[in-house]
């Protein structure tokens, strides 16, 4: 050990700064040794191998030279045959000896020497220890046969005319060609195409067989017919094509034997080649090949990346994408890692899609597959998540990786990404457009509870349609509903617009009202030129600029519209809706023929100051004059705007002082101090001053703070909103926020009960404990006891969310089976309950609230089939549950992402409408109900003016409910529990004359929504339903019909009574009060539908719900914003935000 330590040299005596900069030169030369690496490559053999084999470019040159050499030898053989003049006779010597001139012999010897030398050299370089492996190779044997005789003839001149089968060099040329192609692909750094190689091998094999047969027969017939090369070629073509004319045939047995041998070789070799080619062709069909670079640079294409491609997803994308005229010339390249299924393959073989859609099997994580799809030249890339997966988080992770891979490969390609869970959204913030499924889903379901059928409204807005659905139907509501469904959101610069150019310098509400009055378009929002934020209904104080971008709802965009002179637009004194006209106008000119509306503007100086209601004037004023509506001012007057001061909650003035004081102490307004995930937009909400203990959030469990164990014991003033979900995911937070937004009056807040299959985690409870009247309960909709405990008997809405565990099923469309059956049970037990259901597949909505004897629904089913045959994107829109907003599928919103390719503002507008984003100065979606006191307004245009002049609200549509009396046999049975009901046909026969007289006596301004006021329409409706459903033969006598109906009524009544007794017994067993359970109250005998942007002269009816975009109340406050002093977000500190779940 001491010796080893003594061998270590001592430190230098002095280490200077110069040594630090220049290094220790003296020490470098003492013990260091220069080492050279890769010495094995410096040998002569390795250098030759590098030149002839390893180096791509030099190897390619060698292969090309070798290929040319073999072709030259074949060419010299043909020249020798053409120059030869064989002597007459049939001696066998002509087979072994030929006439070869000296120059030709010299050239053939030279070629043979070079070829043999190259073959020996390559054999030496590729030698791996087994010499026989090199010698017994077929190319080496052929080289020896063709080259050695010529070399021997150098030393033995008498052998110069010896026959050598040089034509066999064609097989060596084929071998050299294959190697040359491989080196060519390596040299140009291009992925080798197996299909191209196999086709090349097949063609070269076929040519070699024909060339060998031609030369062989010609030589063997030297002792026979003395065939020339052309005759041999003719014979080979005729023979191989199995025609066999017989005019040219071999005579000698040797040539005949050679032909037989060549046919046998062809029968063995060619089928193998064809089999490999067919296999590669099938694989190419599966993988899709490559998208042409030339086409990518000269044509436009988009790429669709999905985990698995289903036929519904494909058709939704193609129908929505190609619905826009300027996208007709685009190609769609589908990049999917799975093999194309049978249905997709069948669709893509249709000529309409086969010319524009290209399917590539590959992964977005591989640069080779992205290169095949030419992602760097694509106009856009759509990345969709697979929602029918058991693990949706894993599906999101795959989507995130795909988005990263595309962004890394093609940074300039716009990304349109669909994500499932909101907590994963911040990973793809770089994408140009992102749609989070759970955010949109829960926000839409929440708004469905306070603004009925919001899901249907949004779905119709984001689908491209021409408004032609249902126009052939005799049903008036289907014509109106179908026509209004064609309304979409468009944009245009104000100064370039015919609609809005004249309103420059005027208020937004003035522009919106007069544009609707004059053109029938609904102006809903604007965006400044220098601002990216869209403002929905910024209010009457917003002044329109020439450079503003206007967003409006209309049948078609202004560029596709035609305008007529004002004189041509004038109608008679009584306005008539274009929906009720006898003739149908073209879609693109419908806005030009709507006419003007006569609006009563008496006493325009009188303005109501009672509030934002649409009530009649006082009794004294009624006696003096008719009700009047104030005009919409060009520039807002502060005194004329009845701002709905939601921040001060004037809606609670009816409460007692004690209640008001307790409410003010209980609630505050501010931003939620805790968010369950990163990326949620902050929303001003109703909050509690102190968070509720977690134990108090449990509805059915008592704690030390309260002793309530069921919803009834809490004594809520408003009806409940129950949400049945499997787990409390982060997306459920977006269900609560819109229902607790600051612009919702405290008096109208509904308690929210979360009925969860699994207990929520602590992060979620931390987020919801600040919201008032939010509770949860662990249970399932399968259990009647759980439903009764959570208060289903006095709930306003029951929202059934699709369960993640059942979203995937072995059979298509069976994923919704459990949800549908559970909802049907709720429908039968609690017929008065408003149930809103989410389904995985839109096709299953026909099973919602299913009635087997409902002939009206059967007629609607046939109407849906007809619309689908016409190619409609909204064939399902006439299903009553969808039209009423009682069923929704998130896949319907896939078109929102597709439509964003043309309308990049659609996602932002939809998020603002749903309350997912809040922009200062932007309005929000709400609704108002038309009561009897509001019927004096009469028309939609007058309502538009009333709202714009009073509160600044902008209406965008109507939700109308009509009676469906006598539509189903079940409803008739229910309505006549103890009476004998008559058939529909008999009712029509006995009531026909009364209906006509009653219809004539109706006043033209009647606004009742009861269908008894329109018996002629109902009679036509039932005739139409009866004709489409093809009902069976009638009973022969009316007596038998009455007896049958009576029996059915009694049976139906006993079934309803049995269900009612079941529910009441369970409530008594649980200790719940049965008061309020109205088991016989059936509200399902109605039909509801939406009219988006109806015509100005549309009549208002009782119980119509009008969709409004109300201005932001905070926009009317001073800059100091005193109302925000109650915000408790600062008091909570920033620590809670740091705990946000990643």
Steps between C-alpha positions, in 0.01 A plus 500: 500500500789729578661422165186593314474831676865576430438463127261797496696806384510795735313822433679768302688747719307797376172537312469834332211680329680454170482125550126528552458680166755315287484164668777299657710443188778322678269243647320437174803350329614283789247217539224555243468266199325586173234242418357446154155349469336285232829361381317201358361725228846597380581159354497447125205263515293738709574787268389293203190392687426860585526598133318206345235419766464735798513838338158563353594722208811310387316170539220636286748591228652151511156339475408722209823416320443127558142526372617681187769240445247214506271680260797561270582129497140416405513765229821351362335156487210641297744670263688171455169320414396767254839504326527123479408319180471135604597241241245261359465163666376341814825396664521512879820695464289810437385477860851513647676723249406841366655759270645784707704780345825604660391852610185359653703230672731765641212702643342193659830395652549846648153499652555150636833593662356806673191314617696205636750726678220701661317183606812351660577829675149533645509135606830565679361809677185321610687184608398398854694179552308257276646482147231261372232752591655740249568242229159332499308822458298504175633841385858377547430179304341698214798733499740207471297347215492822300849635567746209538462363143595840356806521724606148399463594134773760549753225558334245269410678172311202361230558761422855389190380308371284784138573586457672836144568636570866558126574491483360856663824611149647497444327835817657636375836370176442687693427820712812453186709441349389832817592688523829315144599600576422864813714492309774323245521782781504755686773313206738471390434861155382398292228651502200272170403344445125515221529248727671248775242550260211459354640180853559368602145584191358332555695180870422485433129565247488220739675258784269591282193442394626158853604401645165611231309312555707183875452493483133602249401233680700233828326579355148526315544170832558321478132410131529408299779341773757551269739683608858536454712813173652382342160433617381838348809664173437320496136610574586864230765523241271341602211724512691829167665423348148458370587151714261299424567132734223386649685204843509666602186690828345607612190306789350691448303816754717681307822431175331596654383824630850564152648448352251744767587754442873463124454541560302819732769632241768417227305677716482812657846506220728383227382743737561789566850376130569448418368845753731663370788293140430601599476865682831484204656320266388776737634761524824309123524493498457876777748571392746234833562335629857483345836427670647197744784565411655167131492589575641846679797348247567226176406679370577849443230759426454870600211722266324742679311780290256702564195717226298337271608220129425530250555225298757698808708574613484139165604355457784750840635402455463124147641494591802710838564338374482142183695579693820431533591130862614517613165643377288211848478346672394822632149557453326834785271609404271788790379716388216724708225668231234458387318192200633313181320597248370250251786532764769456648315202159478339436872544842601369435301183209728413614725212401815688754420774753278325627795295548727802570279804825306544543252783851442636566244768769637725580680821534873555795427729711373208665755278485253210120489521476876536718527192270260316207728586706808399414665829741786436295604195156449659260789544389368840522196724197375696588282799200325657489300822331163521211554741384139495791387715484361850795714608427848369809643668718263300318608184582862584864414554516348154341812355755719677790298360354520151466877529860530621625277219318700232618829647859373504483371143299785345512810723308713250209260456185627680380257766135426582498277808217329683571411863275311740593606851553864600806433716691393189419812303796709614741252339377607155466873553720549194230358271313749287155368598412271790163351591480338844215253498415494870510878532248549221289205609445601860454869424240414237315263731500766771352765271237248391361521852445878494480568125308204359646319199828693500668183374268491199557870436879465497487178298292660227726805490819299451356274230506613140155486344306677227176496698330259262426228755132426549377727222306216338319419822136607547580582862530877542732478800738275309520748214574789735740295710682366195522840331637669813754222551684633195610809693871515576751751630688705239731799508569805286684832532251780563620735228484218243151391600167591347331383820686719746692773312231761558524455879854632535512739794178362647446281803522124485138443603381746236698315232378161621131595507490685168706236319251238618206721406637576154688184397396236750855451632583485869813693600632329814856626548793705378876506519727798473763487229783539750355258756475124501211482746149450365225693679152350497243778522731767647188707571351830386806696606719329245543715186558316174820579308566452132773244563301291746444136415130421540375155597143424400255211470338442163396232253807571288785746498458841344734424210254235379193724534310700242326828580193653348381859492305632793188535289506131420527410866182675611208276574143552602409668827475166677844341508527134419782268604699347219473171683125494438512601136367265238817511294853423605768757434861410425724477801747758376237765438266430788623797699423736217130412492407529863343841480473770757303502817255762610587584857284712723717790615241723662625744757867419461595731779335275759746255649430252770721504803347210685771252415596251236160333485270509202190587698204699380463867585301601803124484507473876460711503191299215347193711497678785324705330230611166365817339631805650331866411461777753525728536199855370498731799518794545267719605792424366844337725754597403852160589639321284245692181566341282764815324605431184687707564809571142579784589730266661748239225459193716466312184422498427869305810595198287565668328792471622855779709651607210721524266205687759300745558781560131549546455124751782482692352788495154345604578144771708343615553143848432383730261321516145633815473711572144394490335160522121465722517192737731319353695212148574623383849417423710808130587528337751732263288713274489802716371784482439871692714745640186657540163344265224606651211697529188295262314728224751422535440126367146544126523442390171652728495804447703814794660678567723797397806300160377372279200545344475155512166322290562188432786261147561629627582849705794375187691401638648180289778351598419143485164330809285481733433212629143531806382310553124477862425413740214549787700648557858605744589226651842457260570216207490743632829638385662175145387575491695826667823385236606239223434753673718760614781268466850643231600250263231628267659760535353849129445517513271199796283603405133499660258745735258324523137611774280355396135499833320461573130464842549663595737786668823382862575585618780725613725216151510356343569839743785553374655178123470563493583873497873422181487292161536668248214501724238339481150647600152403375153575648161428247290316377387163198560280457123500388522861156646567587573863795716396281691259238568764755612758660749264162663437398379156131548583534879517789556262480745212749312282675167510824492299630152419864512390642223287719266702860451393499133592220425252620711208659202327311188398574204278196569285458840340252736665456269801705730724184695586287198588522539879449876491197473272329237713567692822360821352198314368437375855517857628266605223243241601529559874517880495323613185494867605878511550705684238781259413804614302711209378843475343560214260814369335341438159253750350323218317370370833295809577205336329470274806461787745154511662407211276132426444428192292152621400601855415401529135624859492854395594486226239407760242792714610725198459398470136556873454851460642575222251383719212721788612797268536445369147511860378844540658401724790753557779215550746276204429457437874371851570132406478522247782281646773748447788775679307277782380385553859856496634449188713780298342848590390811329370841663522589360159258754355752768595777342294387721215597803710866410455455425131312824438780697666716434195284747310359698793786542745273691739241227560672345800538839670135593439379163625709527818359848564144378450554209738670714763831312477683826422425846627619810319455846656217672318365180342142388565368163610228259394175500695129459432162650577155348488206657322207535740148618445609852593748499213264389222418861411840517328362254243800449266865415526601831339313701764660286769840570343433872516364483854809320627751717314337822612450402864767260625737480203438124464533338158265204433641221286223240498184351647441173683139408429289229660182371342243253616521152352145399580365194323848426371543167671275230621680493833440867565134457419481214745667705769282805442180299536566285805137428573333573169464317173715678245425487131742445217674778315309428182163514672596819680584659168172390346284632785693820557578607147222754462551638850870540438444697184252736658720541803801567282314771311396664824854522630645849506793555268714626789449193717824398665390190688739207466229243571438292196129502571509851351628350174291187442551503125874481546464217747264315268752527216778395733320185601413419142866538409613287794243234421607486135873472572471250783274274291270405778320169485139452390225660703242310698180434317275664757521801725371296792791260482737797479351653813521175692863454398589853604326454834695185573825668410415792725427276791821307445697820471344641813584192700862516382534864600338433833739211559803719431362775722441259785854367463649848530280599791577183691873556460464859616309389809757231570777759486308738722441754222186701455287405198365853470596651164525173312249541220519166330226579247642829378622427149668783312634277225205558265662813358753571231761774519733645240729793435465785254842658449477859378136478390353749259399839646128434453500171690215500749583461866313230686432438863783326687752571226853515640712763328878459491675826584854627495500746788770767536759463771372680814857582600537703181266767641695542822759775561863418456539461873266202488371526855301183466813294489596604850306197622728268312658260737770370273762725659399397848556138417860564400702345230590184686192317388585560133838343547325177599320477167504150364732450204 
